[in-house]
Amino acid sequence: MTASLRLGIAGLGTVGIGVVKIVRQQATLLSARTGTQITISAVSARTKGKDRGVSLAGYDWEDDPVKLATRDDLDVYVELMGGTDGPAKASVEAALKAGKDVVTANKAMLAVHGQALAELAEEHGRVIRYEAAVAGGIPVIKALTEGLAGNEITRVMGVMNGTCNYILTRMEKAGLTYEEAFAEADGLGYVEADPTLDVGGIDAGHKLAILSAIAFGTKPDFDGIELEGITRVSIEDIRAAADMEYRIKLLGVAQRTGRGLEQRMQPCLVPANSPLGQLEGGTNMVVIEGHAVEQIVLRGPGAGEGPTASAVMGDVCDIARGFRLPVFGQPATTLEAAKSARSELPAPYYLRMTLLDKPGALAKIAAILGNSGISIDRMRQYGHDDTNAPVLIVTHKTSRAALDEALAAMGQTDVVMAPPVALRIEHV
């Protein structure tokens, strides 16, 4: 057992400073729990003189994170800069080649380059730990790689982006439009500088790619994820869902099917009384189903200084204890290439459309659905005027392929005023 474990931290934003605080304020506790003195040797960030609310005078400064990653007085390189490529990827690669273990919160880098980095780590006898990359303070990576290692995982799903969940919750609770709720979230600092990372489902999709790789023993396949954000969800959808005792969530789902690995991140209706349906605000939730454990639900803060820094330090402590594990729970060379499968498992769907208010319009839509083998469970018209007739339809279970066929046919008619909104109803 080593007498000390020396960290180098690249990235001194909210999470990086949170890690510094834990190392300094909880030194005695960390030592007692790991048998190791955990210290910080050096740090790196874009701006040296910035006031970060905590003194960094006791640490060496490196302008170049690659140089930081290869310092001799460093055992673990902690990458908290973010970014798919650039300095983050270059410095992690340099750290592994220099014989350093890596702890990161970088979901984008792992979702896109995880396989190559895992192979590099194992080639050099190093580990990459990344609990903080998925669902903030929720220990979902440890749950999959350790606690549930004896299970054949059948499905992983969850709400993995707090910003989207906050927006959808505020739309329902306060009756806000999407635009109003987005502006509120942005004003509170919840939205990324590039909003599409959040509301476009990209951030959550990165997380799903990582969980899916661990759960199903496949190479991370972000490109294989069906991505749809929440920008088309309206206050009318929120209200209609509530009337039917559902709530709308940006839901990630990964599961094996007869055609391959299904991975999707899209807004869905879930029962209001389900654990996912009761999730509010910026909280995250991951549901894991295994052949032996059946179903477990993990819930907690998905972001923020404390929760994410907590996850980083959990990984650091495991390294200090000498605990080592392949990056995705099994050797990288044994991971299979995922065979992507579009969602084929039948499910009911919610459809909202605006029809031209003229005789026979609704009959045309019903006929199109029938021709595609889709039966209607319920239907409602509301708030129509002299020209427009908003219509809600809930189908019985159908495949996405059949639904897409019907939607394409609707677009060829002269009665649909705008592309319909189609949301899967997921029973959990």
Secondary structure as UniProt FT lines:
FT   STRAND          4..10
FT   HELIX           14..25
FT   HELIX           27..34
FT   STRAND          37..44
FT   TURN            57..58
FT   STRAND          60..61
FT   HELIX           65..69
FT   TURN            72..73
FT   STRAND          76..79
FT   HELIX           86..97
FT   TURN            98..99
FT   STRAND          101..104
FT   HELIX           107..123
FT   TURN            124..125
FT   STRAND          128..129
FT   HELIX           131..133
FT   TURN            136..137
FT   HELIX           140..142
FT   HELIX           143..147
FT   TURN            148..150
FT   STRAND          153..159
FT   HELIX           162..174
FT   HELIX           178..187
FT   TURN            188..189
FT   HELIX           196..199
FT   HELIX           202..216
FT   HELIX           222..224
FT   STRAND          226..227
FT   TURN            231..232
FT   HELIX           235..243
FT   TURN            244..245
FT   STRAND          246..257
FT   TURN            258..259
FT   STRAND          260..271
FT   TURN            272..273
FT   TURN            275..278
FT   TURN            281..282
FT   STRAND          283..290
FT   TURN            291..293
FT   STRAND          294..301
FT   HELIX           305..320
FT   TURN            321..322
FT   TURN            327..328
FT   HELIX           332..334
FT   STRAND          349..356
FT   TURN            359..360
FT   HELIX           361..371
FT   TURN            372..373
FT   STRAND          376..381
FT   STRAND          388..395
FT   HELIX           400..411
FT   STRAND          421..425
//
